[in-house]
Amino acid sequence: MTFTLKQARLLSGFTQAQVAKELDVHRHTYIKWERNADDMPIGKAKKASELFGKGVDEIFFTHESTLSR
């Protein structure tokens, strides 16, 4: 099963502010990433996936994103 960044965050019970703090970025930066996860640096993506308890591939490599590359 794949999740959007927002879905993974919500399922994990985090607010955008909490995730931004954990990733050591401004909340507005994190919000931008929720809208377009392709802009998220790989190191931050790995940390977010660990925070949400999901694999990187479950959040960032959906069927649609791999087809468009």
C-alpha positions as CSV (number, residue, x, y, z in Angstrom):
1,M,0.0,0.0,0.0
2,T,1.2,3.5,-0.8
3,F,0.6,6.7,1.1
4,T,0.9,10.4,0.4
5,L,3.2,12.3,2.7
6,K,0.1,13.9,4.3
7,Q,-1.7,10.6,4.7
8,A,1.4,9.0,6.4
9,R,1.6,12.0,8.7
10,L,-2.1,11.9,9.6
11,L,-2.0,8.2,10.2
12,S,0.9,8.6,12.5
13,G,-0.9,11.3,14.5
14,F,1.6,14.1,13.9
15,T,0.9,17.8,13.1
16,Q,2.8,19.6,10.4
17,A,4.6,21.6,13.0
18,Q,5.7,18.5,14.9
19,V,7.1,16.9,11.7
20,A,8.8,20.1,10.7
21,K,10.5,20.2,14.1
22,E,11.6,16.6,13.9
23,L,13.0,17.2,10.4
24,D,14.7,20.4,11.6
25,V,13.0,22.6,8.9
26,H,10.5,25.5,8.9
27,R,6.9,24.4,9.0
28,H,6.3,26.2,5.6
29,T,9.0,24.1,4.1
30,Y,7.4,20.9,5.3
31,I,4.0,22.1,4.0
32,K,5.5,22.6,0.6
33,W,6.9,19.1,0.6
34,E,3.4,17.7,1.5
35,R,2.2,19.4,-1.7
36,N,5.1,18.1,-3.8
37,A,7.1,15.3,-2.1
38,D,9.4,15.2,-5.2
39,D,11.1,18.3,-3.9
40,M,12.1,16.7,-0.5
41,P,15.8,15.9,-0.1
42,I,16.4,12.2,0.3
43,G,17.9,12.5,3.8
44,K,14.7,14.2,5.0
45,A,12.5,11.7,3.2
46,K,14.3,8.8,5.0
47,K,13.9,10.6,8.3
48,A,10.2,11.2,7.6
49,S,9.5,7.6,6.7
50,E,11.2,6.5,9.9
51,L,9.1,8.9,11.9
52,F,5.9,7.7,10.3
53,G,6.9,4.0,10.5
54,K,6.6,3.5,6.8
55,G,9.1,2.5,4.1
56,V,10.4,5.2,1.9
57,D,8.9,3.4,-1.1
58,E,5.5,3.4,0.6
59,I,5.4,7.2,0.6
60,F,7.7,8.5,-2.1
61,F,7.6,5.9,-4.9
62,T,4.0,5.5,-5.7
63,H,3.0,3.7,-8.9
64,E,2.1,7.1,-10.5
65,S,5.4,8.7,-9.7
66,T,7.5,5.9,-11.1
67,L,5.5,5.9,-14.3
68,S,6.1,9.6,-14.9
69,R,9.9,9.3,-14.6
